[in-house]
Amino acid sequence: MFLARSSQWFNMYGNDFGWGRPVAMKTGTSGKSYGITTVNQGPVQGSVDIDICLPVEVFEAMENDAKFMEAFSS
């Protein structure tokens, strides 16, 4: 299943409620299950925030995979 939803009209990082500019946006745990991935605009123009819901064992395997980590390290 593929579901796309978003609101490009809501500037998540452009609002300042007196605490300073937002540095991160979190989607919470509601509606999250195995394999759910959400992609939102990032804090810098052209960047993205990605939330991926997978078991901890999958993240540990990715972290221990040198080729994978090399591809995503700067």
Secondary structure as UniProt FT lines:
FT   TURN            8..9
FT   TURN            12..14
FT   TURN            30..31
FT   TURN            34..35
FT   STRAND          37..41
FT   TURN            45..46
FT   STRAND          48..52
FT   HELIX           56..63
FT   HELIX           66..72
//
